Amino acid sequence: MTDAAAKQLAVVRARIAAAERAAGRVHGDVCLVAVSKTFGADEIAPVIAAGQRVFGENRVQEAQHKWPNLKATTPGIELHLIGPLQTNKAAAAVTLFDVIETLDRPKLARVLAGEMARQKRYPRLYVQINTGAEPQKAGILPEYSTEFIAWCRNDIGLEIEGLMCIPPVEDEPRKHFALLAELAHANGLKTLSMGMSADFETAIALGATHVRVGSAIFGTRPRMD
C-alpha cells in the first residue's frame, strides 16, 4: 500500500501539471496538499520520501499523535488543518499547524488571535466559506464573508491569507469554485484552497492555488469510529 501511495503521488502531480497547462497557468502554480487524515506515520513516510512536503489533517488530536515526530525529522513540512476547529483545540492547533484553513466564526477568530499572540506563533489563516449553505457543514455563509473578513482584519488584527470551500457532494462543483474565486477577488485574496480527488482539475481551471487530495494518493480510507 505504501509503495502504491508514492506511485499515485506521481500520477496526481502529473495530473496537476496537465491541468495547469490546460488552464494556461505556470507549472508549479498549484500547491498539492496531500490529505493524510486516518493514515498513520508509517503510511505517510513513503509519500514524504517521494518529496511531498505539504499535508492536510482533519482532526487536531489525530495530528498530534503522528506529526510532531514527522515534522521534527523532516525539514520543510507544512501542515494544514482542513477540518472544523473547536475553540478548545485552538491552542493545540496554533502549536502544531502551519496553516489553519477552517476559520469560520467570530468566537474562533478571537480565540485564535489570543493564542497566536500568547504563543508568538502565527499560522496562516484561510476563511472557510459554506458555498452551498449546508446547515450541517462548517463555514461562513457567502453573504457574510466580506463583513467577516473585514472584521477579522480591522477589529482583531488577524491577517487572512485566503479562502477555502468544500462543495456539496451532490452539486456540480464548478459553480462553487467560481463563487469562491469571486469572493476572493472581492476581498483582495489570492489564495484559494478548493478541489479534492474527484474534482481538482476543475478547481485548477477556476483558479485554485491549493488542491486537497487524499484518496487519489493514499487510497480508500480506514473506517473511523
Residue frames relative to the residue before (quaternion, step in Angstrom):
aa qw qx qy qz dx dy dz
M 1.0000 0.0000 0.0000 0.0000 0.00 0.00 0.00
T 0.6780 0.5041 -0.3052 0.4394 3.58 0.91 -0.89
D 0.6301 0.5035 -0.3397 0.4838 3.61 1.02 -0.73
A 0.6260 0.5425 -0.3306 0.4522 3.55 1.02 -0.79
A 0.6333 0.5387 -0.3378 0.4412 3.60 0.98 -0.79
A 0.6505 0.5047 -0.3163 0.4712 3.59 0.96 -0.83
K 0.6535 0.5004 -0.3135 0.4736 3.59 1.01 -0.77
Q 0.6677 0.4962 -0.3038 0.4644 3.56 0.96 -0.83
L 0.5589 0.5845 -0.3802 0.4489 3.57 1.17 -0.56
A 0.6589 0.5051 -0.3080 0.4646 3.58 0.94 -0.88
V 0.6298 0.5287 -0.3271 0.4656 3.58 1.04 -0.78
V 0.6684 0.4948 -0.3014 0.4666 3.58 0.89 -0.92
R 0.6322 0.5256 -0.3367 0.4589 3.59 0.94 -0.79
A 0.6548 0.5074 -0.3115 0.4656 3.58 0.98 -0.85
R 0.6457 0.5136 -0.3165 0.4681 3.58 1.03 -0.77
I 0.6253 0.5206 -0.3340 0.4758 3.59 1.04 -0.74
A 0.6571 0.5096 -0.3122 0.4593 3.59 0.90 -0.90
A 0.6517 0.5048 -0.3167 0.4693 3.59 0.99 -0.81
A 0.6528 0.5053 -0.3120 0.4703 3.59 1.00 -0.79
E 0.6071 0.5360 -0.3477 0.4725 3.59 1.07 -0.69
R 0.6618 0.4991 -0.3081 0.4668 3.59 0.88 -0.92
A 0.6667 0.5153 -0.3059 0.4432 3.58 0.89 -0.94
A 0.7103 0.4352 -0.2470 0.4951 3.58 1.12 -0.69
G 0.4806 -0.6846 0.4248 0.3464 3.58 1.28 -0.02
R 0.4771 0.6751 -0.4270 0.3664 3.53 1.18 0.57
V 0.6010 -0.5734 0.4244 0.3605 3.56 -1.23 0.50
H 0.5249 -0.6197 0.4767 0.3364 3.58 -1.03 0.77
G 0.7763 0.2852 -0.2431 0.5068 3.57 -0.85 1.01
D 0.4367 0.7133 -0.4427 0.3234 3.57 1.31 0.05
V 0.7430 0.3709 -0.1879 0.5245 3.57 1.15 -0.70
C 0.2819 -0.7595 0.5696 0.1386 3.56 -0.89 1.02
L 0.2941 -0.7418 0.5803 0.1628 3.55 -0.89 0.98
V 0.1298 -0.7464 0.6498 0.0617 3.55 -0.84 1.08
A 0.2198 -0.7883 0.5637 0.1121 3.60 -0.39 1.22
V 0.2580 -0.8033 0.5220 0.1255 3.56 -0.44 1.23
S 0.0994 -0.8534 0.5110 -0.0250 3.53 -0.24 1.37
K 0.3066 0.7710 -0.5101 0.2267 3.59 1.23 0.26
T 0.8227 0.2118 -0.2382 0.4707 3.54 -1.14 0.93
F 0.6570 0.4717 -0.3307 0.4864 3.62 1.22 -0.07
G 0.4607 -0.7158 0.4681 0.2372 3.54 -1.03 0.85
A 0.7229 -0.4495 0.3106 0.4230 3.54 -1.32 0.26
D 0.6553 0.5191 -0.3250 0.4421 3.61 0.98 -0.77
E 0.6695 0.4730 -0.2971 0.4897 3.59 1.16 -0.53
I 0.6440 0.5082 -0.3112 0.4797 3.58 1.19 -0.52
A 0.5765 0.6533 -0.3687 0.3239 3.58 1.02 -0.81
P 0.6723 0.4854 -0.3372 0.4457 3.69 0.82 -0.76
V 0.6288 0.5194 -0.3381 0.4695 3.58 1.13 -0.61
I 0.6099 0.5155 -0.3349 0.5001 3.58 1.11 -0.66
A 0.6558 0.5220 -0.3067 0.4511 3.58 0.94 -0.90
A 0.6675 0.4887 -0.2905 0.4809 3.57 1.18 -0.59
G 0.6716 -0.5577 0.2682 0.4075 3.57 1.30 0.20
Q 0.4977 0.6480 -0.4464 0.3649 3.60 1.23 0.00
R 0.1040 -0.8317 0.5451 0.0193 3.56 -0.87 0.96
V 0.7059 0.4071 -0.2573 0.5194 3.62 1.21 -0.27
F 0.0024 0.8193 -0.5680 0.0779 3.56 -0.65 1.17
G 0.2326 -0.7699 0.5807 0.1266 3.54 -1.25 0.54
E 0.0689 -0.7812 0.6203 0.0138 3.54 -1.06 0.85
N 0.4318 -0.7232 0.4895 0.2255 3.55 -1.13 0.74
R 0.8079 0.2524 -0.0868 0.5253 3.56 0.99 -0.84
V 0.5018 -0.6667 0.4654 0.2951 3.54 -0.88 0.97
Q 0.6900 0.5012 -0.3014 0.4265 3.57 0.77 -1.01
E 0.6414 0.5109 -0.3273 0.4695 3.59 0.96 -0.79
A 0.6641 0.5137 -0.3052 0.4494 3.57 0.92 -0.90
Q 0.6153 0.5670 -0.3453 0.4251 3.59 1.06 -0.73
H 0.6585 0.5375 -0.3126 0.4240 3.58 1.08 -0.65
K 0.8205 0.2876 -0.1241 0.4781 3.59 1.01 -0.69
W 0.7237 0.5115 -0.2762 0.3720 3.61 0.97 -0.69
P 0.5630 0.5951 -0.4366 0.3718 3.69 0.91 -0.47
N 0.6856 0.4644 -0.2913 0.4790 3.61 0.90 -0.85
L 0.6513 0.5115 -0.3237 0.4575 3.59 0.95 -0.84
K 0.6654 0.4883 -0.3080 0.4732 3.59 0.98 -0.79
A 0.6468 0.5348 -0.3213 0.4386 3.57 1.04 -0.76
T 0.7531 0.4055 -0.2066 0.4751 3.57 1.05 -0.76
T 0.7541 0.2956 -0.1869 0.5560 3.60 1.24 -0.23
P 0.3101 -0.7619 0.5353 0.1918 3.61 -0.36 1.16
G 0.8038 0.3592 -0.2343 0.4123 3.52 -1.19 0.62
I 0.4226 0.6868 -0.4885 0.3333 3.59 1.21 0.15
E 0.0916 -0.7629 0.6382 0.0473 3.56 -1.03 0.89
L 0.1321 -0.8272 0.5458 0.0186 3.55 -0.57 1.19
H 0.1642 -0.7931 0.5845 0.0498 3.55 -0.80 1.13
L 0.2721 -0.6984 0.6330 0.1937 3.55 -1.10 0.76
I 0.0474 -0.8335 0.5499 -0.0247 3.57 -0.56 1.20
G 0.6282 0.4991 -0.3433 0.4883 3.60 1.29 0.16
P 0.6963 -0.4699 0.3297 0.4308 3.58 -1.25 0.31
L 0.2352 -0.7834 0.5658 0.1043 3.55 -1.01 0.86
Q 0.2767 -0.7343 0.6006 0.1533 3.55 -0.80 1.09
T 0.5778 -0.6167 0.3980 0.3570 3.56 -1.02 0.74
N 0.6573 0.5147 -0.3340 0.4376 3.63 1.03 -0.61
K 0.6688 0.4408 -0.3026 0.5166 3.59 1.29 -0.03
A 0.4079 0.7557 -0.4469 0.2507 3.58 1.29 -0.04
A 0.6383 0.5335 -0.3415 0.4374 3.61 0.93 -0.82
A 0.6722 0.4824 -0.2936 0.4788 3.57 0.92 -0.91
A 0.6364 0.5353 -0.3319 0.4453 3.59 1.01 -0.75
V 0.6475 0.5082 -0.3165 0.4715 3.58 0.98 -0.83
T 0.6429 0.5365 -0.3181 0.4446 3.58 1.03 -0.77
L 0.8038 0.3678 -0.1472 0.4438 3.56 0.81 -1.06
F 0.7678 0.4040 -0.2120 0.4499 3.58 0.81 -0.95
D 0.3915 -0.7094 0.5449 0.2156 3.52 -1.21 0.68
V 0.7673 0.1180 -0.0650 0.6270 3.55 1.23 -0.54
I 0.1198 -0.7504 0.6458 0.0741 3.58 -0.99 0.87
E 0.1975 -0.8394 0.5026 0.0617 3.56 -0.37 1.31
T 0.7291 0.4883 -0.2048 0.4336 3.57 1.22 -0.31
L 0.2321 0.7426 -0.5772 0.2479 3.57 0.94 0.89
D 0.1224 0.8476 -0.4984 0.1346 3.59 -0.57 1.10
R 0.7946 0.2004 -0.1325 0.5575 3.63 1.17 0.16
P 0.6447 -0.5722 0.3444 0.3720 3.57 -1.11 0.65
K 0.6382 0.5366 -0.3497 0.4271 3.61 0.88 -0.84
L 0.6644 0.4879 -0.3025 0.4785 3.59 0.93 -0.87
A 0.6259 0.5434 -0.3404 0.4439 3.58 0.98 -0.79
R 0.6641 0.5002 -0.3083 0.4622 3.58 0.92 -0.88
V 0.6643 0.4989 -0.3097 0.4625 3.59 0.92 -0.88
L 0.6529 0.5046 -0.3175 0.4672 3.60 0.94 -0.83
A 0.6337 0.5280 -0.3370 0.4539 3.59 0.95 -0.82
G 0.6707 0.4972 -0.2959 0.4642 3.58 0.96 -0.86
E 0.6749 0.4950 -0.2935 0.4618 3.57 0.94 -0.87
M 0.6430 0.5175 -0.3267 0.4604 3.58 0.97 -0.79
A 0.6534 0.4941 -0.3128 0.4808 3.57 0.99 -0.78
R 0.6681 0.5113 -0.3025 0.4480 3.57 0.96 -0.87
Q 0.7503 0.3914 -0.2114 0.4890 3.58 0.89 -0.95
K 0.2645 -0.7653 0.5227 0.2666 3.57 1.25 -0.49
R 0.5357 0.5340 -0.4333 0.4900 3.51 1.01 0.98
Y 0.1215 -0.8512 0.5101 -0.0220 3.53 -0.65 1.16
P 0.1346 -0.7924 0.5919 0.0606 3.59 0.10 1.24
R 0.5079 -0.6310 0.4909 0.3209 3.54 -1.13 0.66
L 0.2592 -0.8064 0.5254 0.0802 3.55 -1.02 0.88
Y 0.0874 -0.7357 0.6688 0.0608 3.52 -1.12 0.87
V 0.3561 -0.6917 0.5816 0.2378 3.55 -1.18 0.58
Q 0.3014 -0.7438 0.5687 0.1804 3.56 -0.85 0.97
I 0.1784 -0.7825 0.5933 0.0619 3.54 -0.86 1.08
N 0.3008 -0.7327 0.5861 0.1707 3.56 -0.89 0.99
T 0.1468 -0.8617 0.4800 0.0741 3.56 0.44 1.28
G 0.7169 0.4268 -0.2522 0.4902 3.58 1.15 -0.51
A 0.3660 -0.7515 0.4708 0.2822 3.59 1.31 0.07
E 0.2550 0.7822 -0.5223 0.2245 3.56 0.97 0.90
P 0.4339 -0.7412 0.4404 0.2617 3.63 -0.57 1.07
Q 0.6939 0.4770 -0.2802 0.4609 3.59 1.12 -0.59
K 0.6774 0.5077 -0.2794 0.4530 3.58 1.24 -0.23
A 0.5124 -0.6263 0.4974 0.3128 3.54 -1.15 0.71
G 0.5361 0.6235 -0.4688 0.3224 3.54 -1.30 0.30
I 0.4477 -0.6775 0.5145 0.2754 3.52 -1.11 0.73
L 0.5325 -0.6318 0.4507 0.3379 3.58 -1.04 0.69
P 0.6242 -0.5887 0.3558 0.3704 3.60 -0.98 0.78
E 0.6833 0.5149 -0.3051 0.4183 3.60 0.90 -0.86
Y 0.7056 0.4154 -0.2655 0.5090 3.60 1.23 -0.29
S 0.4613 0.7409 -0.4191 0.2503 3.57 1.26 -0.20
T 0.6658 0.5065 -0.3232 0.4424 3.59 0.86 -0.87
E 0.6494 0.5077 -0.3113 0.4729 3.58 0.97 -0.85
F 0.6669 0.5066 -0.3041 0.4539 3.59 0.96 -0.88
I 0.6511 0.5077 -0.3179 0.4660 3.58 0.92 -0.87
A 0.6545 0.5056 -0.3150 0.4656 3.59 0.93 -0.86
W 0.6411 0.5171 -0.3211 0.4674 3.59 0.99 -0.80
C 0.6369 0.5238 -0.3291 0.4601 3.60 0.93 -0.85
R 0.7014 0.4737 -0.2671 0.4608 3.55 0.89 -0.95
N 0.8084 0.3678 -0.1554 0.4325 3.53 0.64 -1.15
D 0.7485 0.4179 -0.2207 0.4651 3.58 1.01 -0.78
I 0.8234 0.1689 -0.0978 0.5328 3.60 0.94 -0.74
G 0.5273 -0.7178 0.3622 0.2746 3.56 1.26 0.35
L 0.4082 0.6942 -0.4951 0.3261 3.58 1.09 0.63
E 0.3153 -0.7210 0.5831 0.2017 3.55 -0.99 0.83
I 0.1723 -0.7828 0.5934 0.0731 3.56 -0.66 1.11
E 0.2521 -0.8098 0.5170 0.1161 3.57 -0.66 1.14
G 0.8289 -0.1014 0.1149 0.5379 3.59 0.96 -0.74
L 0.4527 -0.6519 0.5396 0.2809 3.51 -1.41 -0.23
M 0.1286 -0.7708 0.6208 0.0634 3.54 -1.27 0.54
C 0.0356 0.7945 -0.6062 -0.0092 3.57 -1.15 0.57
I 0.1762 -0.7159 0.6624 0.1326 3.51 -1.41 0.37
P 0.2891 -0.7897 0.5087 0.1843 3.63 -0.20 1.19
P 0.6055 -0.5290 0.4325 0.4080 3.59 -1.19 0.41
V 0.5469 -0.6603 0.3993 0.3247 3.58 -0.88 0.92
E 0.7166 0.4564 -0.2716 0.4520 3.60 1.01 -0.66
D 0.6270 0.5552 -0.3317 0.4342 3.61 1.25 -0.17
E 0.5443 -0.5332 0.5267 0.3768 3.50 -1.36 0.33
P 0.3890 -0.7747 0.4389 0.2364 3.63 -0.50 1.11
R 0.5140 0.6939 -0.4130 0.2894 3.57 1.12 -0.60
K 0.6874 0.4866 -0.3039 0.4454 3.61 0.84 -0.93
H 0.6381 0.5194 -0.3278 0.4642 3.59 1.11 -0.63
F 0.6441 0.5027 -0.3194 0.4799 3.57 1.02 -0.77
A 0.6440 0.5185 -0.3224 0.4611 3.59 1.01 -0.81
L 0.6381 0.5177 -0.3243 0.4687 3.58 1.02 -0.80
L 0.6530 0.5066 -0.3288 0.4570 3.60 0.89 -0.85
A 0.6447 0.5145 -0.3207 0.4656 3.60 0.96 -0.83
E 0.6378 0.5270 -0.3185 0.4627 3.59 1.03 -0.79
L 0.6704 0.4878 -0.2982 0.4730 3.59 0.93 -0.89
A 0.6267 0.5336 -0.3377 0.4566 3.58 1.01 -0.77
H 0.6579 0.5097 -0.3075 0.4613 3.56 0.90 -0.93
A 0.6629 0.5250 -0.3039 0.4388 3.58 0.94 -0.89
N 0.7595 0.3542 -0.1837 0.5138 3.57 1.16 -0.61
G 0.5387 -0.6743 0.3790 0.3341 3.57 1.24 0.40
L 0.4853 0.6591 -0.4267 0.3847 3.57 1.12 0.69
K 0.2444 -0.8036 0.5317 0.1086 3.57 -0.93 0.91
T 0.6527 0.5090 -0.3171 0.4629 3.60 1.23 -0.24
L 0.0040 -0.7941 0.6048 -0.0600 3.55 -0.79 1.13
S 0.1039 -0.7765 0.6207 0.0319 3.56 -0.55 1.21
M 0.3425 0.7162 -0.5319 0.2946 3.56 -0.29 1.28
G 0.6752 0.4446 -0.3688 0.4588 3.52 -1.13 0.76
M 0.0325 -0.7819 0.6223 -0.0204 3.52 -0.95 1.03
S 0.8275 -0.2696 0.1267 0.4760 3.59 -1.26 -0.14
A 0.7403 0.4481 -0.2377 0.4413 3.59 0.91 -0.90
D 0.8337 0.2184 -0.0600 0.5036 3.60 1.10 -0.51
F 0.3609 0.7804 -0.4767 0.1829 3.61 1.15 0.22
E 0.5861 0.5626 -0.3915 0.4321 3.63 1.08 -0.48
T 0.6289 0.5194 -0.3268 0.4775 3.58 1.04 -0.76
A 0.6476 0.5206 -0.3158 0.4582 3.57 0.97 -0.85
I 0.6390 0.5199 -0.3273 0.4628 3.59 0.98 -0.80
A 0.6382 0.5343 -0.3232 0.4503 3.58 0.99 -0.81
L 0.7453 0.3890 -0.2010 0.5029 3.57 1.16 -0.65
G 0.7397 -0.4913 0.2095 0.4094 3.57 1.20 0.47
A 0.3303 0.7542 -0.5140 0.2405 3.62 1.17 0.18
T 0.2257 -0.7466 0.6078 0.1490 3.54 -1.09 0.77
H 0.7617 0.1710 -0.0981 0.6173 3.58 1.29 -0.48
V 0.0711 -0.7697 0.6327 0.0462 3.57 -0.97 0.88
R 0.2894 -0.7768 0.5465 0.1190 3.55 -0.96 0.98
V 0.0482 0.8374 -0.5329 0.1116 3.55 -0.11 1.32
G 0.0514 -0.8257 0.5617 -0.0112 3.57 -0.66 1.13
S 0.7859 0.3636 -0.2159 0.4512 3.57 0.28 -1.24
A 0.6198 0.5449 -0.3553 0.4390 3.63 1.06 -0.56
I 0.6865 0.4131 -0.2704 0.5337 3.59 1.29 -0.29
F 0.8163 0.3143 -0.1253 0.4682 3.54 0.61 -1.19
G 0.4922 -0.6540 0.4388 0.3708 3.59 1.21 -0.37
T 0.7712 -0.3401 0.2569 0.4729 3.55 -1.32 -0.20
R 0.4261 -0.7314 0.4774 0.2358 3.54 -0.87 0.97
P 0.5395 -0.5824 0.4892 0.3612 3.56 -1.17 0.57
R 0.5261 -0.6174 0.4729 0.3441 3.57 -1.10 0.59
M 0.2201 -0.7701 0.5885 0.1098 3.54 -1.02 0.89
D 0.4697 -0.6529 0.5062 0.3112 3.59 -1.07 0.69
